[in-house]
Amino acid sequence: MIYFSENEVLIRDLERNDVDIFVAEENVQGWNSTPEKLLNRLKDSSKKRSAALAALFKGELAGYVSVYFDSKYGAFSGKGIPEIVDFSVLEKFRRRGIGSRLMDTAESIAGDYADTVCLGVGLHSGYGAAQRMYVKRGYIPDGSGVWFNDKVCEQNAECINNDDLVLYFSKNFSERKTQ
C-alpha cells in the first residue's frame, strides 16, 4: 500500500526485500544492525498488530517506522494507545523532510485508532536529533520518569545508558481535530 507520494518521497508498506538493504546501510553507518528487528516488524504487520512503513527518496530506501495499534510495552502498555516504534532515517538521507513525512504518516495511522499516540526515545546522544524532533512535533513526557529494560528506573537505581534506557512521550490529537 502507498501512504504518501509527493515530489521525491514515497511512503509505502515495508517489504521483505527492504530488510537486507536497510541492515546493510545501517551497518555502513556503524550501527551493528541485524535483520531480526525488521523481520519482527513485518511479522507483526502481517498479523495486523501494526503497520510497518518504508520511505523512499528518489526510489532509494531512506527510512522506516512502525505503528503498533495498541502499545504492549512501557508507560502506555495495555491502554489502547498506538505506539510509534523504530523510527529511522538513514544518515545520507537526513535533512530532506523524509523523517517528517514518515512521522506525519505514522501519526495519521495512529489517529485512526485513538486520540493519542505514544513513543519511547533513548536518552543517549545518538537519539539527540530524534529527541528534539519529537518535542518540536508536540510530544511531551508522560511523567513516569526514565525506563530501563521495560521497567521504571527508580530513583538512585543503577542503569546503563544504552538503547534500553528510554523516556516515554505522548501526543494528543484531540486539539487538532476540534480546530
Backbone as a chain_set.jsonl record, in Angstrom:
{"seq": "MIYFSENEVLIRDLERNDVDIFVAEENVQGWNSTPEKLLNRLKDSSKKRSAALAALFKGELAGYVSVYFDSKYGAFSGKGIPEIVDFSVLEKFRRRGIGSRLMDTAESIAGDYADTVCLGVGLHSGYGAAQRMYVKRGYIPDGSGVWFNDKVCEQNAECINNDDLVLYFSKNFSERKTQ", "coords": {"N": [[0.842, -1.17, 0.0], [0.506, 2.246, -0.756], [1.133, 5.087, 1.093], [1.871, 7.722, 1.001], [2.883, 10.041, -1.45], [4.845, 12.32, -2.901], [6.552, 14.727, -4.734], [9.807, 13.807, -4.402], [9.572, 11.865, -2.509], [8.331, 8.825, -1.306], [6.094, 6.878, 0.544], [5.487, 3.717, 1.667], [4.227, 0.363, 2.355], [6.481, -1.577, 4.298], [8.629, -3.989, 2.89], [9.695, -7.417, 2.491], [12.05, -7.599, 0.935], [13.236, -5.18, 1.492], [14.485, -5.347, 3.939], [17.144, -6.502, 4.088], [18.56, -4.564, 2.7], [18.235, -2.255, 4.294], [19.527, -3.182, 6.637], [22.165, -3.58, 5.705], [22.834, -0.922, 4.971], [22.593, 0.386, 7.447], [24.625, -0.884, 8.852], [26.846, 0.065, 7.437], [26.802, 2.608, 8.43], [27.718, 2.124, 10.929], [26.081, 0.954, 12.859], [25.718, -1.67, 13.757], [23.649, -3.458, 12.901], [21.042, -5.938, 12.614], [18.915, -8.308, 10.886], [16.713, -9.175, 12.409], [15.046, -7.389, 13.948], [13.593, -5.847, 11.999], [12.412, -7.935, 10.584], [10.726, -8.949, 12.554], [9.008, -6.735, 12.765], [7.761, -6.871, 10.268], [6.476, -9.355, 10.547], [4.667, -8.806, 12.661], [3.142, -6.863, 11.403], [1.968, -8.388, 9.364], [0.259, -9.87, 10.9], [-1.602, -8.05, 11.565], [-1.162, -6.397, 13.757], [0.219, -4.135, 13.614], [1.438, -1.407, 11.557], [3.938, -1.427, 9.214], [6.219, 0.688, 7.821], [7.978, 1.982, 4.963], [10.176, 4.447, 3.72], [10.981, 5.997, 0.683], [13.403, 7.759, -1.178], [13.736, 9.384, -4.112], [13.455, 6.869, -5.24], [15.194, 5.268, -3.777], [15.664, 3.322, -0.829], [15.136, 4.935, 2.227], [14.281, 5.295, 4.87], [12.431, 4.092, 7.783], [9.569, 3.119, 9.775], [7.417, 1.919, 12.372], [4.017, 1.434, 13.359], [2.362, 0.484, 16.126], [-0.779, -0.728, 16.945], [-1.807, -0.956, 19.489], [-0.119, -0.251, 22.236], [2.263, -2.364, 23.743], [4.258, -2.29, 25.576], [6.141, -0.563, 28.129], [5.309, 2.735, 29.368], [2.718, 3.104, 28.366], [1.492, 0.707, 28.062], [-1.064, -1.597, 27.355], [-3.156, 0.255, 27.339], [-4.636, 0.864, 25.156], [-3.497, 2.628, 23.382], [-1.933, 3.73, 20.473], [1.472, 3.069, 19.404], [4.43, 4.533, 18.227], [7.185, 3.081, 16.74], [10.642, 2.287, 16.367], [11.577, 4.378, 14.615], [13.44, 5.547, 11.94], [15.796, 7.183, 9.892], [18.034, 6.852, 7.336], [21.361, 8.063, 7.56], [22.49, 9.355, 5.281], [20.278, 10.377, 4.035], [19.102, 12.274, 5.579], [17.673, 15.413, 6.71], [16.034, 16.188, 4.635], [13.36, 16.217, 4.786], [12.228, 13.734, 4.911], [11.974, 12.263, 7.309], [10.02, 13.803, 8.612], [7.843, 13.385, 6.924], [7.522, 10.615, 7.218], [6.858, 10.528, 9.963], [4.491, 12.095, 9.926], [2.844, 10.392, 8.46], [2.841, 8.078, 10.085], [1.638, 9.151, 12.389], [-0.848, 9.827, 11.349], [-1.893, 7.288, 10.761], [-1.935, 6.237, 13.396], [-3.795, 7.998, 14.485], [-6.156, 7.028, 13.475], [-6.856, 5.106, 15.256], [-6.862, 6.079, 17.877], [-7.043, 9.014, 20.007], [-4.619, 9.707, 20.95], [-1.104, 9.234, 20.668], [1.844, 7.357, 21.348], [5.367, 7.105, 22.187], [8.661, 5.805, 22.748], [11.821, 7.112, 23.545], [15.308, 6.847, 23.24], [17.89, 7.812, 25.581], [20.587, 8.364, 25.214], [23.219, 10.158, 23.437], [23.038, 9.495, 20.729], [20.379, 9.581, 20.107], [19.744, 12.211, 20.058], [18.877, 13.991, 17.908], [16.381, 12.884, 17.308], [15.064, 13.208, 19.779], [14.84, 16.014, 19.916], [13.269, 16.48, 17.617], [10.85, 15.146, 18.276], [9.886, 16.691, 20.421], [9.541, 19.162, 19.125], [7.463, 18.414, 17.473], [5.37, 18.289, 19.178], [5.23, 16.337, 21.153], [5.108, 15.234, 24.529], [6.724, 14.455, 27.654], [5.589, 11.589, 29.481], [5.576, 11.56, 32.245], [6.244, 9.466, 33.887], [8.869, 9.052, 34.352], [12.239, 7.858, 33.799], [12.762, 4.865, 31.959], [14.116, 1.584, 32.146], [15.122, -1.32, 30.578], [12.42, -1.997, 30.119], [11.122, -1.318, 32.516], [10.199, 0.965, 35.121], [12.8, 3.053, 36.054], [13.816, 3.334, 39.095], [14.441, 5.98, 41.488], [17.847, 6.587, 42.123], [18.552, 4.068, 41.24], [20.632, 1.727, 39.514], [21.644, 1.859, 36.119], [22.212, 1.416, 32.586], [23.389, 3.514, 30.08], [22.155, 2.863, 27.403], [20.428, 1.593, 24.476], [18.202, 0.657, 25.799], [17.482, 2.375, 27.787], [15.096, 4.622, 28.256], [12.776, 7.355, 27.662], [9.356, 7.965, 27.875], [7.0, 9.423, 25.702], [4.064, 11.294, 24.743], [1.491, 12.294, 22.438], [-1.297, 14.246, 21.924], [-4.074, 14.151, 19.836], [-6.585, 15.29, 19.921], [-6.975, 18.072, 20.214], [-6.189, 18.974, 17.728], [-8.177, 17.89, 16.109], [-10.438, 19.295, 16.832], [-10.066, 21.829, 15.965]], "CA": [[0.0, 0.0, 0.0], [1.207, 3.523, -0.758], [0.524, 6.009, 2.05], [2.235, 9.099, 0.676], [3.751, 10.208, -2.603], [4.927, 13.727, -3.279], [7.883, 15.094, -5.197], [10.777, 12.72, -4.47], [9.377, 10.994, -1.348], [7.244, 7.846, -1.364], [5.99, 6.045, 1.747], [4.704, 2.51, 1.368], [4.458, -0.738, 3.286], [7.789, -2.224, 4.325], [8.611, -5.282, 2.213], [10.781, -8.33, 2.884], [13.275, -7.261, 0.203], [13.814, -3.962, 2.067], [15.174, -5.63, 5.196], [18.588, -6.67, 3.909], [19.118, -3.276, 2.276], [18.334, -1.406, 5.484], [20.563, -3.729, 7.522], [23.47, -3.268, 5.115], [23.064, 0.529, 5.058], [22.822, 0.741, 8.853], [25.965, -1.367, 9.206], [27.785, 1.027, 6.862], [26.78, 3.745, 9.362], [28.302, 1.697, 12.198], [25.008, 0.68, 13.82], [25.671, -3.079, 14.158], [22.262, -3.849, 12.649], [20.72, -7.303, 12.203], [17.577, -8.309, 10.28], [15.638, -9.652, 13.287], [14.108, -6.326, 14.33], [12.682, -5.534, 10.896], [11.618, -9.135, 10.297], [9.651, -8.956, 13.56], [8.037, -5.699, 12.386], [6.981, -7.434, 9.156], [5.612, -10.412, 11.082], [3.575, -8.166, 13.399], [2.284, -6.213, 10.414], [1.184, -9.428, 8.684], [-0.754, -10.318, 11.857], [-2.482, -6.884, 11.768], [-0.863, -5.751, 15.037], [0.939, -2.896, 13.352], [1.74, -1.032, 10.173], [5.374, -1.24, 9.034], [6.339, 1.58, 6.682], [9.29, 2.31, 4.409], [10.224, 5.678, 2.935], [11.939, 6.013, -0.415], [13.747, 9.064, -1.708], [14.179, 9.18, -5.494], [13.474, 5.439, -5.497], [16.1, 4.546, -2.877], [15.197, 3.191, 0.549], [15.71, 6.027, 3.01], [13.917, 5.223, 6.277], [11.316, 3.221, 8.141], [8.925, 3.295, 11.07], [6.249, 1.057, 12.58], [2.974, 1.909, 14.272], [1.629, -0.59, 16.782], [-2.11, -0.198, 17.189], [-2.024, -0.967, 20.939], [1.203, -0.387, 22.854], [2.389, -3.535, 24.631], [5.405, -2.117, 26.456], [6.409, 0.755, 28.681], [4.361, 3.555, 30.123], [1.367, 3.11, 27.8], [1.119, -0.682, 27.841], [-2.42, -2.046, 27.664], [-4.094, 1.372, 27.476], [-5.304, 1.103, 23.88], [-2.86, 3.772, 22.734], [-0.94, 3.321, 19.473], [2.859, 3.439, 19.691], [5.365, 4.637, 17.11], [8.345, 2.269, 17.115], [11.752, 2.125, 15.419], [11.677, 5.442, 13.615], [14.827, 5.667, 11.492], [16.128, 7.681, 8.557], [19.459, 6.659, 7.079], [22.087, 9.328, 7.688], [22.71, 10.029, 4.0], [19.021, 10.949, 3.555], [18.548, 13.186, 6.578], [17.515, 16.846, 6.44], [15.341, 16.332, 3.351], [11.928, 16.143, 5.049], [11.765, 12.344, 4.881], [11.538, 11.921, 8.661], [8.745, 14.483, 8.871], [6.785, 12.681, 6.162], [7.302, 9.324, 7.892], [6.117, 10.776, 11.208], [3.137, 12.514, 9.558], [2.115, 9.193, 8.044], [2.658, 7.241, 11.274], [0.646, 9.8, 13.247], [-2.149, 9.694, 10.689], [-2.349, 5.908, 11.012], [-2.258, 6.141, 14.827], [-5.01, 8.77, 14.716], [-7.309, 6.205, 13.109], [-7.105, 4.174, 16.355], [-7.015, 6.763, 19.164], [-6.735, 10.448, 20.006], [-3.27, 9.87, 21.497], [-0.075, 8.314, 20.206], [2.988, 7.397, 22.252], [6.634, 6.569, 21.708], [9.771, 5.843, 23.682], [13.042, 7.567, 22.887], [16.524, 6.623, 24.011], [18.439, 9.006, 26.222], [21.98, 8.671, 24.882], [23.396, 11.205, 22.43], [22.632, 9.015, 19.415], [18.967, 9.9, 19.927], [19.566, 13.657, 20.222], [18.053, 14.586, 16.849], [15.01, 12.395, 17.484], [14.505, 13.864, 20.966], [14.471, 17.384, 19.527], [12.171, 16.422, 16.657], [9.603, 14.783, 18.942], [9.414, 17.861, 21.172], [9.059, 20.134, 18.144], [6.208, 17.913, 16.918], [4.311, 18.368, 20.186], [5.256, 15.227, 22.11], [5.51, 15.616, 25.879], [6.995, 13.287, 28.504], [4.388, 11.081, 30.14], [5.668, 11.813, 33.678], [6.585, 8.269, 34.666], [10.312, 9.028, 34.538], [13.077, 7.072, 32.9], [12.547, 3.418, 31.953], [15.276, 0.782, 31.777], [14.723, -2.716, 30.369], [10.959, -2.054, 30.188], [10.619, -1.068, 33.874], [10.561, 2.285, 35.619], [14.101, 3.086, 36.713], [13.57, 4.058, 40.343], [15.47, 6.933, 41.911], [19.127, 6.026, 42.578], [18.788, 2.733, 40.686], [21.681, 1.669, 38.507], [21.217, 1.539, 34.762], [23.229, 1.61, 31.557], [22.899, 4.451, 29.068], [22.136, 2.189, 26.106], [19.136, 1.727, 23.8], [17.127, 0.227, 26.693], [17.197, 3.473, 28.714], [14.195, 5.456, 27.456], [11.761, 8.227, 28.231], [8.148, 7.847, 27.066], [6.317, 10.658, 25.322], [2.783, 11.128, 24.059], [0.95, 13.438, 21.716], [-2.751, 14.153, 21.863], [-4.602, 14.686, 18.596], [-7.945, 15.803, 20.07], [-6.98, 19.505, 19.961], [-6.091, 19.144, 16.27], [-9.435, 17.504, 15.487], [-11.502, 20.253, 17.15], [-9.754, 23.141, 15.386]], "C": [[0.896, 1.244, 0.0], [0.437, 4.488, 0.129], [0.758, 7.467, 1.675], [3.134, 9.097, -0.547], [3.701, 11.675, -3.011], [6.372, 14.054, -3.61], [8.779, 13.853, -5.226], [10.616, 11.694, -3.351], [8.141, 10.112, -1.555], [7.265, 7.057, -0.058], [5.011, 4.922, 1.446], [4.934, 1.493, 2.474], [5.897, -1.235, 3.163], [7.648, -3.598, 3.681], [9.809, -6.119, 2.643], [12.102, -7.973, 2.21], [13.959, -6.013, 0.75], [14.754, -4.266, 3.234], [16.683, -5.7, 5.019], [19.267, -5.37, 3.478], [19.273, -2.351, 3.472], [19.441, -1.888, 6.424], [21.951, -3.385, 6.992], [23.796, -1.782, 5.251], [23.326, 0.965, 6.501], [24.199, 0.26, 9.321], [27.053, -0.466, 8.636], [27.902, 2.248, 7.786], [27.379, 3.398, 10.721], [27.287, 1.328, 13.259], [24.928, -0.766, 14.276], [24.252, -3.646, 14.049], [22.159, -5.32, 12.255], [19.286, -7.306, 11.666], [16.43, -8.618, 11.241], [14.59, -8.59, 13.625], [13.094, -6.062, 13.218], [11.848, -6.744, 10.485], [10.473, -9.278, 11.297], [8.593, -7.914, 13.245], [7.161, -6.192, 11.241], [6.006, -8.499, 9.641], [4.417, -9.804, 11.817], [2.617, -7.454, 12.454], [1.404, -7.237, 9.695], [0.07, -9.975, 9.584], [-1.707, -9.185, 12.25], [-2.336, -6.255, 13.151], [-0.283, -4.361, 14.836], [0.929, -2.595, 11.863], [3.24, -0.772, 10.121], [5.574, -0.475, 7.731], [7.79, 1.745, 6.248], [9.158, 3.597, 3.615], [11.296, 5.531, 1.866], [12.16, 7.455, -0.855], [14.367, 8.848, -3.083], [14.356, 7.692, -5.795], [14.393, 4.62, -4.62], [15.499, 4.465, -1.48], [15.923, 4.192, 1.438], [15.394, 5.933, 4.496], [12.739, 4.295, 6.501], [10.769, 3.598, 9.512], [7.786, 2.279, 11.153], [5.292, 1.734, 13.541], [2.259, 0.686, 14.815], [0.294, -0.026, 17.243], [-2.483, -0.165, 18.664], [-0.676, -1.257, 21.593], [1.232, -1.549, 23.843], [3.492, -3.365, 25.668], [5.435, -0.704, 27.028], [5.228, 1.434, 29.328], [2.926, 3.466, 29.621], [0.826, 1.705, 27.543], [-0.32, -0.955, 28.263], [-3.456, -0.946, 27.811], [-4.814, 1.703, 26.169], [-4.742, 2.287, 23.115], [-1.834, 3.263, 21.715], [0.452, 3.834, 19.836], [3.666, 3.469, 18.395], [6.682, 4.007, 17.561], [9.375, 2.276, 15.984], [11.737, 3.139, 14.279], [13.144, 5.609, 13.231], [14.886, 6.236, 10.081], [17.635, 7.507, 8.397], [20.162, 8.008, 7.018], [22.24, 10.072, 6.362], [21.445, 10.661, 3.422], [18.412, 11.961, 4.523], [18.529, 14.625, 6.068], [16.921, 17.107, 5.046], [13.826, 16.235, 3.523], [11.369, 14.731, 5.094], [11.244, 11.924, 6.256], [10.209, 12.56, 9.006], [7.596, 13.786, 8.154], [6.485, 11.316, 6.78], [6.483, 9.518, 9.166], [4.69, 11.237, 10.924], [2.277, 11.302, 9.229], [1.834, 8.288, 9.237], [1.6, 7.84, 12.195], [-0.754, 9.718, 12.648], [-2.733, 8.297, 10.908], [-2.761, 5.753, 12.47], [-3.567, 6.859, 15.136], [-6.281, 8.052, 14.303], [-7.725, 5.276, 14.253], [-7.367, 4.865, 17.685], [-6.701, 8.242, 18.996], [-5.331, 10.742, 20.518], [-2.352, 8.843, 20.863], [1.102, 8.441, 21.17], [4.229, 6.874, 21.543], [7.637, 6.634, 22.838], [11.007, 6.278, 22.925], [14.227, 7.347, 23.812], [17.095, 7.925, 24.527], [19.88, 9.3, 25.855], [22.045, 9.615, 23.676], [23.018, 10.773, 21.018], [21.18, 9.309, 19.096], [18.693, 11.402, 19.985], [18.657, 14.296, 19.184], [16.593, 14.147, 16.983], [14.336, 13.063, 18.681], [14.008, 15.264, 20.613], [13.267, 17.382, 18.584], [10.849, 16.116, 17.346], [9.035, 15.96, 19.731], [8.848, 18.907, 20.215], [7.726, 19.725, 17.534], [5.084, 17.875, 17.945], [4.238, 17.204, 21.147], [5.732, 15.746, 23.46], [5.793, 14.364, 26.706], [5.739, 12.875, 29.267], [4.413, 11.285, 31.657], [6.041, 10.605, 34.518], [8.088, 8.168, 34.926], [11.004, 8.148, 33.517], [12.759, 5.58, 33.075], [13.833, 2.734, 31.525], [14.852, -0.675, 31.714], [13.236, -2.919, 30.636], [10.395, -1.972, 31.607], [11.014, 0.348, 34.264], [11.892, 2.166, 36.356], [13.941, 3.971, 37.96], [14.731, 4.987, 40.681], [16.66, 6.192, 42.52], [19.401, 4.599, 42.095], [19.907, 2.806, 39.652], [21.086, 1.278, 37.164], [22.392, 1.777, 33.822], [22.636, 2.524, 30.493], [23.043, 3.821, 27.682], [20.744, 2.367, 25.492], [17.953, 1.319, 24.674], [16.791, 1.26, 27.765], [16.388, 4.513, 27.943], [13.303, 6.336, 28.314], [10.559, 8.122, 27.3], [7.475, 9.199, 26.903], [4.957, 10.312, 24.73], [2.4, 12.433, 23.374], [-0.538, 13.222, 21.58], [-3.23, 14.837, 20.587], [-5.943, 15.386, 18.764], [-8.014, 17.304, 19.832], [-6.975, 19.775, 18.455], [-7.441, 18.88, 15.611], [-10.552, 18.514, 15.745], [-11.244, 21.615, 16.538], [-10.239, 23.226, 13.968]], "O": [[1.921, 1.278, 0.681], [-0.764, 4.687, -0.053], [-0.054, 8.337, 1.99], [4.031, 8.264, -0.673], [2.659, 12.196, -3.411], [7.292, 13.707, -2.869], [8.525, 12.936, -6.007], [11.413, 10.762, -3.242], [7.067, 10.586, -1.925], [8.324, 6.621, 0.393], [3.874, 5.148, 1.032], [5.716, 1.716, 3.398], [6.454, -1.303, 2.068], [6.656, -4.292, 3.905], [10.817, -5.583, 3.104], [13.157, -8.035, 2.841], [15.147, -5.806, 0.499], [15.704, -3.524, 3.482], [17.421, -5.022, 5.734], [20.411, -5.109, 3.847], [20.321, -1.731, 3.647], [20.206, -1.078, 6.947], [22.815, -2.946, 7.751], [24.918, -1.425, 5.609], [24.181, 1.815, 6.748], [24.857, 0.941, 10.108], [28.078, -0.253, 9.283], [28.973, 2.845, 7.904], [27.534, 4.274, 11.572], [27.598, 1.382, 14.449], [24.106, -1.063, 15.142], [23.732, -4.238, 14.995], [23.07, -5.876, 11.641], [18.519, -6.39, 11.965], [15.275, -8.345, 10.913], [13.39, -8.863, 13.591], [11.887, -6.055, 13.458], [10.696, -6.59, 10.08], [9.372, -9.683, 10.926], [7.404, -8.168, 13.432], [5.952, -5.959, 11.24], [4.855, -8.545, 9.206], [3.282, -10.237, 11.619], [1.408, -7.446, 12.686], [0.226, -6.979, 9.446], [-0.938, -10.481, 9.092], [-2.521, -9.342, 13.159], [-3.278, -5.649, 13.661], [-0.287, -3.525, 15.739], [0.486, -3.393, 11.037], [3.756, 0.023, 10.906], [5.153, -0.928, 6.666], [8.71, 1.658, 7.062], [8.162, 3.817, 2.926], [12.38, 5.006, 2.121], [11.23, 8.26, -0.897], [15.408, 8.202, -3.204], [15.28, 7.298, -6.507], [14.383, 3.392, -4.702], [14.896, 5.425, -1.001], [17.149, 4.293, 1.415], [16.161, 6.441, 5.313], [12.132, 3.783, 5.56], [11.414, 4.296, 10.294], [7.259, 1.836, 10.133], [5.695, 2.5, 14.416], [1.628, -0.059, 14.067], [0.246, 1.036, 17.863], [-3.383, 0.579, 19.054], [-0.16, -2.372, 21.51], [0.335, -1.694, 24.674], [3.646, -4.211, 26.549], [4.835, 0.221, 26.48], [4.278, 0.791, 29.774], [1.999, 3.73, 30.386], [-0.194, 1.546, 26.873], [-0.742, -0.6, 29.363], [-4.534, -1.188, 28.355], [-5.52, 2.707, 26.085], [-5.435, 2.883, 22.29], [-0.968, 2.457, 22.055], [0.604, 4.873, 20.477], [3.593, 2.552, 17.577], [7.224, 4.347, 18.613], [9.024, 2.273, 14.804], [11.871, 2.774, 13.111], [13.997, 5.792, 14.1], [14.132, 5.831, 9.196], [18.413, 7.967, 9.232], [19.62, 8.978, 6.488], [22.13, 11.298, 6.329], [21.514, 11.395, 2.437], [17.307, 12.449, 4.29], [19.252, 14.998, 5.144], [17.248, 18.089, 4.38], [13.088, 16.178, 2.54], [10.168, 14.545, 5.292], [10.189, 11.297, 6.354], [9.359, 11.925, 9.63], [6.511, 13.62, 8.712], [5.326, 10.909, 6.857], [5.536, 8.774, 9.424], [3.764, 10.812, 11.614], [1.13, 11.201, 9.664], [0.72, 7.786, 9.388], [0.758, 7.115, 12.724], [-1.734, 9.556, 13.375], [-3.919, 8.148, 11.203], [-3.822, 5.198, 12.756], [-4.358, 6.388, 15.952], [-7.371, 8.426, 14.735], [-8.823, 4.719, 14.227], [-8.034, 4.292, 18.547], [-6.164, 8.666, 17.972], [-4.899, 11.894, 20.521], [-2.766, 7.724, 20.558], [1.329, 9.508, 21.742], [4.157, 6.288, 20.463], [7.487, 7.42, 23.773], [11.22, 5.861, 21.787], [14.16, 7.625, 25.009], [16.827, 8.999, 23.989], [20.368, 10.39, 26.154], [21.047, 9.836, 22.991], [22.705, 11.625, 20.186], [20.789, 9.288, 17.929], [17.536, 11.82, 19.963], [17.759, 15.062, 19.536], [15.679, 14.95, 16.794], [13.168, 13.442, 18.604], [12.894, 15.647, 20.97], [12.352, 18.191, 18.739], [9.835, 16.746, 17.047], [7.827, 16.196, 19.707], [7.786, 19.474, 20.474], [6.941, 20.58, 17.124], [3.965, 17.474, 17.623], [3.267, 17.09, 21.894], [6.632, 16.582, 23.538], [5.172, 13.324, 26.485], [4.929, 13.719, 29.649], [3.367, 11.191, 32.298], [6.145, 10.711, 35.74], [8.526, 7.277, 35.654], [10.421, 7.753, 32.507], [12.522, 5.104, 34.185], [14.553, 3.228, 30.657], [14.292, -1.208, 32.672], [12.836, -3.882, 31.291], [9.313, -2.496, 31.875], [12.029, 0.87, 33.804], [12.074, 1.273, 37.184], [13.933, 5.199, 37.87], [15.855, 4.797, 40.216], [16.489, 5.282, 43.332], [20.388, 3.99, 42.507], [20.096, 3.832, 38.999], [20.155, 0.476, 37.084], [23.437, 2.282, 34.232], [21.502, 2.322, 30.058], [23.92, 4.186, 26.899], [19.97, 3.209, 25.948], [16.808, 1.607, 24.325], [15.892, 1.03, 28.574], [16.925, 5.206, 27.078], [13.104, 6.099, 29.505], [10.71, 8.182, 26.08], [7.395, 10.0, 27.835], [4.726, 9.191, 24.277], [2.912, 13.507, 23.688], [-0.99, 12.152, 21.173], [-2.838, 15.967, 20.295], [-6.406, 16.028, 17.821], [-9.014, 17.785, 19.298], [-7.659, 20.675, 17.969], [-7.811, 19.567, 14.659], [-11.507, 18.591, 14.972], [-12.118, 22.481, 16.584], [-10.066, 24.256, 13.317]]}, "num_chains": 1, "name": "protein.A"}
